[in-house]
Amino acid sequence: MEKLFNNEVEKQLKEVLSHMIKPITIIMFSNEDCLTCKETKQLLNEVVSLNNKISLEIKEIKNSKNEVEKYNIKLVPSFVLLDENKQYKGVKFNGIPAGHEINSFISAVLEMSGIQAGFNEDLITRIKKISKPVNIKVFITLACPHCPGAVQTAHRLAMLNKNITAEMIEAQTFSDESVKYNVSGVPKIIINENKELVGNHPIENFLEQIESI
């Protein structure tokens, strides 16, 4: 099978991933008639091969009822990132993180390994004050250069507060979801089903929407 990453890209990714601090685990969920499971599995395997601090587990939906419920898996392919203690921090990807979206995936891997996002203390305090359950969906397309920034912000919020879960949704693979949430431009951000943002907004805009719920 032809590799997704050429030698130059592979070398660049290996260098970036060399900065990982602690090990992480990726759990991917698939099924037999999934549109992009094969490509997603290949991408994850190629990334995992670049650093021994990344572990990958592949689960079939039909055989993984407990994990599907635990991580609230509703779409396939989906995968979640777990920290060094195999704790779920609310970071999920629905669909293949290829194209521009490789950036949000690699960022999530690095930050789950312990690299800090670099927020100031006031912002971190504000994030940690959120006490209600929050779900952030970020609809993206693989050709969108502004989408990874929105996904990174959502995932960073989740990693900093156990009440927040955040998920990337690849709009073309999951067209029914895109219709449901009236996605006509990306990135489109849905917070708790009823708050919306379109575009790559600063984290303060995310927080304003969350705090107004």
C-alpha positions as CSV (number, residue, x, y, z in Angstrom):
1,M,0.0,0.0,0.0
2,E,1.3,3.4,-1.0
3,K,2.3,5.6,2.0
4,L,0.2,8.7,2.7
5,F,3.3,10.7,3.8
6,N,6.3,11.1,1.6
7,N,9.8,10.9,3.0
8,E,10.1,14.7,3.5
9,V,6.8,15.0,5.4
10,E,7.6,11.9,7.4
11,K,10.9,13.4,8.4
12,Q,9.2,16.7,9.4
13,L,6.5,14.9,11.5
14,K,9.2,12.7,13.2
15,E,11.1,15.9,14.2
16,V,7.9,17.5,15.6
17,L,6.8,14.4,17.5
18,S,10.3,14.1,19.1
19,H,9.2,16.8,21.4
20,M,6.5,14.6,23.1
21,I,6.9,14.4,26.8
22,K,4.7,11.5,28.0
23,P,3.2,8.6,26.3
24,I,-0.4,8.8,24.9
25,T,-2.9,6.3,23.5
26,I,-5.2,6.6,20.5
27,I,-8.3,4.5,20.3
28,M,-9.9,4.3,16.9
29,F,-13.4,3.0,16.2
30,S,-14.5,1.5,12.9
31,N,-17.0,-0.8,11.2
32,E,-17.2,-2.9,8.1
33,D,-19.0,-0.4,5.8
34,C,-17.2,2.7,7.0
35,L,-16.3,5.1,4.2
36,T,-12.9,6.3,5.3
37,C,-11.9,3.8,8.0
38,K,-9.1,2.2,5.9
39,E,-7.5,5.6,5.1
40,T,-7.8,6.8,8.7
41,K,-6.3,3.6,10.1
42,Q,-3.4,4.0,7.6
43,L,-2.8,7.6,8.6
44,L,-2.8,6.7,12.3
45,N,-0.5,3.8,11.8
46,E,2.0,5.9,9.9
47,V,2.0,8.6,12.6
48,V,2.3,5.9,15.4
49,S,5.4,4.4,13.6
50,L,7.2,7.8,14.0
51,N,7.3,7.8,17.8
52,N,7.2,5.0,20.3
53,K,5.4,7.2,22.9
54,I,2.2,6.8,20.8
55,S,0.1,3.6,21.1
56,L,-2.8,2.8,18.9
57,E,-5.8,0.5,19.6
58,I,-8.3,-0.3,16.9
59,K,-11.9,-1.2,18.0
60,E,-14.8,-2.5,16.0
61,I,-18.0,-0.7,17.0
62,K,-20.0,-4.0,17.2
63,N,-17.5,-5.5,19.6
64,S,-16.9,-2.5,21.8
65,K,-20.1,-1.5,23.5
66,N,-18.5,-0.4,26.7
67,E,-15.9,1.8,25.0
68,V,-18.5,3.2,22.6
69,E,-20.6,4.3,25.5
70,K,-17.6,5.6,27.6
71,Y,-16.4,7.8,24.8
72,N,-19.8,8.6,23.3
73,I,-18.9,7.3,19.9
74,K,-21.7,8.1,17.3
75,L,-19.8,8.4,14.1
76,V,-17.2,6.2,12.4
77,P,-14.4,6.5,11.8
78,S,-13.8,8.2,15.1
79,F,-10.8,8.2,17.5
80,V,-10.0,9.6,20.9
81,L,-6.8,10.6,22.5
82,L,-6.0,9.4,26.1
83,D,-3.2,10.7,28.3
84,E,-0.4,8.7,29.9
85,N,-2.8,7.3,32.5
86,K,-5.3,6.3,29.7
87,Q,-7.6,9.0,30.9
88,Y,-10.0,10.6,28.4
89,K,-9.7,14.4,28.2
90,G,-12.6,15.0,25.8
91,V,-10.4,15.1,22.6
92,K,-12.1,13.3,19.7
93,F,-11.7,13.3,15.9
94,N,-14.6,12.2,13.6
95,G,-13.2,11.4,10.2
96,I,-9.7,11.4,8.8
97,P,-7.4,14.3,9.9
98,A,-5.7,14.6,6.6
99,G,-4.9,17.7,4.5
100,H,-4.6,20.8,6.6
101,E,-6.2,18.9,9.5
102,I,-3.0,17.0,10.1
103,N,-1.9,20.1,12.0
104,S,-4.7,19.9,14.6
105,F,-4.1,16.2,15.0
106,I,-0.3,16.6,15.6
107,S,-1.0,19.5,18.0
108,A,-3.4,17.4,20.0
109,V,-0.9,14.5,20.2
110,L,1.8,16.9,21.5
111,E,-0.4,18.7,24.0
112,M,-1.9,15.4,25.3
113,S,1.7,14.3,25.9
114,G,2.2,17.2,28.3
115,I,3.2,20.2,26.1
116,Q,1.5,23.3,27.4
117,A,-0.6,25.5,25.0
118,G,0.9,28.7,26.4
119,F,-2.2,30.4,27.7
120,N,-1.8,33.1,30.4
121,E,-2.9,32.4,33.9
122,D,-6.0,34.6,33.8
123,L,-7.3,32.7,30.7
124,I,-6.6,29.3,32.3
125,T,-8.4,30.4,35.5
126,R,-11.4,31.5,33.4
127,I,-11.4,28.2,31.5
128,K,-11.3,26.2,34.7
129,K,-14.2,28.1,36.2
130,I,-16.6,26.5,33.7
131,S,-18.7,24.1,35.8
132,K,-21.5,23.0,33.3
133,P,-21.2,20.3,30.7
134,V,-20.1,21.7,27.4
135,N,-19.7,19.9,24.0
136,I,-18.0,21.7,21.2
137,K,-18.4,20.4,17.6
138,V,-16.1,21.8,14.9
139,F,-17.1,21.0,11.4
140,I,-14.1,21.1,8.9
141,T,-13.1,20.2,5.4
142,L,-9.7,18.9,4.6
143,A,-8.9,21.7,2.2
144,C,-9.7,24.5,4.7
145,P,-6.6,26.3,6.0
146,H,-8.5,28.0,8.8
147,C,-10.1,24.9,10.3
148,P,-7.1,23.5,12.3
149,G,-7.0,26.6,14.4
150,A,-10.6,26.2,15.5
151,V,-10.2,22.5,16.2
152,Q,-7.0,23.2,18.3
153,T,-8.8,25.8,20.4
154,A,-11.7,23.5,21.1
155,H,-9.5,20.6,22.0
156,R,-7.3,22.8,24.3
157,L,-10.5,23.9,26.2
158,A,-11.3,20.2,26.7
159,M,-7.9,19.3,27.9
160,L,-8.0,22.2,30.5
161,N,-11.5,21.4,31.9
162,K,-13.1,18.0,32.5
163,N,-16.5,19.4,31.9
164,I,-15.7,20.1,28.3
165,T,-15.6,17.7,25.4
166,A,-14.6,18.7,21.9
167,E,-14.7,17.0,18.5
168,M,-13.7,17.6,15.0
169,I,-16.3,16.5,12.4
170,E,-15.2,16.1,8.8
171,A,-18.1,17.7,7.0
172,Q,-18.0,15.8,3.7
173,T,-17.7,12.3,5.2
174,F,-20.5,13.1,7.6
175,S,-22.8,14.9,5.3
176,D,-26.0,14.1,7.2
177,E,-24.5,15.8,10.3
178,S,-23.5,18.8,8.1
179,V,-27.1,19.1,6.9
180,K,-28.5,18.7,10.4
181,Y,-26.3,21.6,11.7
182,N,-26.7,23.8,8.5
183,V,-23.0,23.7,7.7
184,S,-22.5,26.0,4.7
185,G,-19.1,27.4,5.6
186,V,-16.2,26.0,7.6
187,P,-15.0,26.0,10.3
188,K,-18.4,25.9,11.8
189,I,-18.5,25.6,15.6
190,I,-21.5,24.3,17.5
191,I,-21.5,24.7,21.3
192,N,-24.1,22.6,23.2
193,E,-26.2,22.3,20.1
194,N,-27.5,25.9,20.1
195,K,-24.6,28.3,20.1
196,E,-22.8,28.9,16.8
197,L,-19.6,30.5,15.5
198,V,-18.3,30.4,11.9
199,G,-14.6,30.9,11.3
200,N,-11.4,30.5,13.3
201,H,-12.2,32.6,16.4
202,P,-9.9,33.5,19.3
203,I,-10.4,31.4,22.4
204,E,-12.1,34.4,24.1
205,N,-15.0,34.2,21.6
206,F,-15.4,30.5,22.5
207,L,-15.5,31.4,26.2
208,E,-18.0,34.2,25.7
209,Q,-20.4,31.7,24.0
210,I,-19.8,29.0,26.7
211,E,-20.3,31.5,29.6
212,S,-23.6,32.7,28.1
213,I,-25.2,29.2,28.2
